[in-house]
Amino acid sequence: MPSRSARNKNPGNLAYGQFSQAQGATGQDGHLAIFKTSAQGFRAMMTLLSGSIYGALSLKDAIARYAPSSDNNQPEVYANFVSEQTDVALETHLNQLSCPQLAGVAWAMVMFEGWQP
């Protein structure tokens, strides 16, 4: 059975709001955005991660912002998983990554988020 993120075509489980709407979200499933295609959802995630807010953060801090412990996440476990999958050090700022490296980070995040087509 496809995961919620796959059903919503939202690989990164982005929240529904102004940002996701500007990226083409067509609706919401609870607090999560729904996109027309998975590619559109992934592109929205890449836009978020490469933007000025996340780009200025280290991988560790970006994950803590993206999946805060206040939302019952384990940001340290999440960040370590992404770092191990990508060979990107936790202290590396996202704006220091090449596009392929950032895509690798995003894909590792998608895996951690539980993407199951």
Protein Blocks (a to p, Z undefined) as FASTA:
>chain_A
ZZfklmnopanopacdfklmmnopabdehjbccdfbfklmmmmmmmmmmmmklmmpcfkl
mmmmmmgfklopafklmmmmmmmmnopafklcfklpcfklmmmmmmmmmmmnopaZZ
